[in-house]
Amino acid sequence: MQSTRFENAHKFILENARLLERHLFNYLFLEASRQPAITALKAYQNPDGGFGQALEPDKRCPDSQPVDVQVAFEILDLVGALQVQQVQEELLLPACNFLAAISTPQGGVPFALPVVNDYPHAPWWQVEQSPPASLNPTAAIAGLLLKSGLDHDWLDGALEFCWQEIQQSETEAFHDLMPAITFLEHAPDRQRARRQLQRLAERIRRPGVVEMDPQAGGYLKMPLDWAPWPDSFCRSLFDESTLERHLAALAERQQPDGGWPINWDAISPGVELEWRGRKTIDALHTLQAYQAAGIEP
């Protein structure tokens, strides 16, 4: 029998979430097929091969954007479909062609393309007219593409860009470090990758990089943001008692309507609900994964 927490979350998803998240919920928690989620994801793919249509909800741009490619690849990874040949042919290859078309001379892709400015968007999505390549999201996309085993010419320049940026960067920003970790987890030169992962781990351990107070408010990144699953790279950076405290706080953040909140200002009530659908899935997934690993609130 499912818990009251789960039943309330399921009700929230049915009442409020996008079709994509409803199918993700069914796959992750109700033993449904992954195909409906893949089919729903295809609706966000544009004729240029990229993904858009506000797949990442904070910008309402219908045009393809690099971060939407990242989100699409992450969803395919979540449902275990990155290595499926049909998925590679229909979704990954066209997306790689889009990435190749928008790459900068540095070899990576920008955080966002300027067309995003023409549509409603959160302030952090305002983009200059000729944006440079960025680790976020180039490294995450490249890492997931390496995980898929699919070979594409775009990877050559992306690999060179990611190695150079990771080696010279001293950033402590969550949204740069997590893509870098995804890349390094799947980079083919394992010895080189392990050295860089160690550098990143030392940086994440610096005071103030991770918010350790589970009751802190605002847009902060806590241990479970860095290590959402027991097999996450950053899991080893936190002791079991810390994880237990943060798992308890995560469980307590479930709202009376059954969903989990976001900790930033959405640009509209509809966008907030779209995000809450995904955050509710992520919260349940994290809680269940750690419970299966023997670590509970």
ZIDA-V83432 format. One record per residue. N is the residue number from 1. RES is the residue in one letter. NEAR is the number of other ideal C-beta (glycine too) atoms within 8 Angstrom. D_CENTER is the distance of its C-alpha to the mean C-alpha in Angstrom with 2 decimals. Layout:
n:res:near:d_center
N:RES:NEAR:D_CENTER
N:RES:NEAR:D_CENTER
This chain:
n:res:near:d_center
1:M:2:30.15
2:Q:5:26.84
3:S:6:26.67
4:T:5:27.26
5:R:10:23.78
6:F:10:22.38
7:E:10:24.98
8:N:11:24.30
9:A:15:20.55
10:H:12:21.50
11:K:9:23.95
12:F:15:21.49
13:I:15:19.17
14:L:8:22.32
15:E:7:23.61
16:N:10:20.69
17:A:17:17.50
18:R:8:16.94
19:L:7:18.31
20:L:12:14.99
21:E:12:13.89
22:R:12:17.49
23:H:13:17.39
24:L:13:14.20
25:F:13:16.11
26:N:11:19.17
27:Y:13:17.72
28:L:10:16.10
29:F:9:19.02
30:L:7:22.01
31:E:2:22.36
32:A:8:22.11
33:S:5:21.59
34:R:10:18.24
35:Q:6:20.10
36:P:11:20.00
37:A:14:16.19
38:I:13:16.41
39:T:9:19.28
40:A:11:17.58
41:L:15:14.71
42:K:9:17.61
43:A:8:18.79
44:Y:11:16.08
45:Q:12:17.31
46:N:12:20.04
47:P:3:23.26
48:D:9:22.16
49:G:12:19.58
50:G:16:16.54
51:F:15:14.36
52:G:13:15.07
53:Q:9:16.80
54:A:10:14.40
55:L:11:11.57
56:E:9:9.62
57:P:10:12.57
58:D:11:13.63
59:K:14:15.51
60:R:10:17.85
61:C:12:18.48
62:P:8:19.37
63:D:9:19.38
64:S:12:16.81
65:Q:15:14.37
66:P:16:12.43
67:V:11:9.10
68:D:15:9.82
69:V:16:10.45
70:Q:13:7.11
71:V:11:5.77
72:A:15:9.02
73:F:16:8.83
74:E:10:5.91
75:I:12:8.24
76:L:15:11.14
77:D:11:10.25
78:L:8:9.95
79:V:11:13.37
80:G:7:14.77
81:A:10:15.68
82:L:13:14.68
83:Q:8:18.25
84:V:7:20.06
85:Q:6:22.52
86:Q:6:22.65
87:V:12:18.91
88:Q:13:19.14
89:E:8:22.17
90:E:8:21.11
91:L:14:17.44
92:L:14:16.47
93:L:12:19.81
94:P:12:20.12
95:A:15:16.67
96:C:14:17.86
97:N:11:21.08
98:F:14:19.43
99:L:15:17.64
100:A:10:21.07
101:A:7:22.72
102:I:10:20.75
103:S:13:20.53
104:T:9:22.60
105:P:3:25.50
106:Q:9:23.40
107:G:12:21.51
108:G:15:18.01
109:V:13:16.53
110:P:13:16.48
111:F:9:13.83
112:A:12:15.36
113:L:12:18.66
114:P:10:21.59
115:V:8:21.99
116:V:14:19.28
117:N:8:22.12
118:D:5:24.24
119:Y:10:22.33
120:P:6:21.50
121:H:13:18.57
122:A:10:17.62
123:P:5:19.54
124:W:5:16.78
125:W:10:16.35
126:Q:6:19.98
127:V:12:20.30
128:E:5:23.42
129:Q:5:25.27
130:S:5:24.70
131:P:11:21.41
132:P:7:21.09
133:A:11:18.49
134:S:12:15.63
135:L:14:13.61
136:N:11:10.67
137:P:14:9.54
138:T:16:12.40
139:A:15:11.80
140:A:15:8.34
141:I:15:10.03
142:A:13:13.19
143:G:15:12.07
144:L:16:10.82
145:L:14:13.98
146:L:12:16.03
147:K:10:14.89
148:S:11:16.02
149:G:6:19.37
150:L:9:19.82
151:D:4:21.92
152:H:9:21.84
153:D:5:23.67
154:W:11:20.67
155:L:12:19.50
156:D:8:22.73
157:G:11:22.22
158:A:17:18.51
159:L:11:19.49
160:E:9:22.28
161:F:13:20.33
162:C:16:17.61
163:W:10:20.41
164:Q:8:22.43
165:E:12:19.89
166:I:14:18.69
167:Q:7:22.36
168:Q:5:23.63
169:S:9:20.98
170:E:4:21.56
171:T:7:18.65
172:E:8:17.63
173:A:6:14.75
174:F:8:11.56
175:H:7:9.57
176:D:12:11.79
177:L:13:12.21
178:M:10:8.85
179:P:16:8.62
180:A:16:12.28
181:I:12:12.00
182:T:12:10.02
183:F:15:12.84
184:L:13:15.52
185:E:11:14.81
186:H:9:15.74
187:A:14:18.11
188:P:4:21.57
189:D:6:23.59
190:R:7:22.96
191:Q:6:25.52
192:R:9:24.18
193:A:11:20.59
194:R:8:21.91
195:R:8:23.77
196:Q:12:20.84
197:L:12:18.70
198:Q:8:21.74
199:R:8:21.89
200:L:13:18.36
201:A:12:19.19
202:E:8:22.37
203:R:11:20.71
204:I:13:18.28
205:R:7:21.50
206:R:8:23.19
207:P:3:24.34
208:G:4:22.27
209:V:8:18.94
210:V:10:17.79
211:E:7:19.21
212:M:7:21.32
213:D:5:22.97
214:P:9:21.32
215:Q:5:23.27
216:A:8:22.27
217:G:5:21.27
218:G:5:19.36
219:Y:4:16.02
220:L:8:15.91
221:K:7:13.65
222:M:12:15.37
223:P:13:15.58
224:L:11:13.37
225:D:8:10.43
226:W:15:11.25
227:A:14:12.24
228:P:10:10.75
229:W:10:12.79
230:P:10:16.33
231:D:4:15.72
232:S:9:13.04
233:F:9:14.64
234:C:12:15.03
235:R:11:16.73
236:S:6:20.03
237:L:11:19.95
238:F:10:20.74
239:D:5:23.83
240:E:6:24.11
241:S:6:25.78
242:T:10:23.01
243:L:15:20.44
244:E:11:22.98
245:R:9:23.44
246:H:12:19.82
247:L:15:19.48
248:A:10:22.61
249:A:10:21.36
250:L:13:18.16
251:A:10:20.55
252:E:6:22.85
253:R:9:20.41
254:Q:11:20.66
255:Q:8:22.68
256:P:3:26.02
257:D:8:24.59
258:G:12:22.42
259:G:14:18.98
260:W:13:16.93
261:P:8:16.97
262:I:9:14.68
263:N:7:15.94
264:W:6:16.22
265:D:4:18.58
266:A:12:17.61
267:I:9:19.75
268:S:7:21.31
269:P:6:21.80
270:G:6:20.32
271:V:12:17.01
272:E:10:17.02
273:L:10:17.62
274:E:12:14.87
275:W:12:12.33
276:R:15:14.39
277:G:16:14.22
278:R:10:10.51
279:K:12:11.04
280:T:15:14.10
281:I:14:12.63
282:D:10:10.20
283:A:13:13.36
284:L:13:15.61
285:H:11:13.63
286:T:13:13.60
287:L:13:17.23
288:Q:9:18.38
289:A:11:16.90
290:Y:13:18.63
291:Q:9:21.67
292:A:7:22.00
293:A:7:21.96
294:G:5:24.72
295:I:10:23.07
296:E:7:23.51
297:P:7:23.86
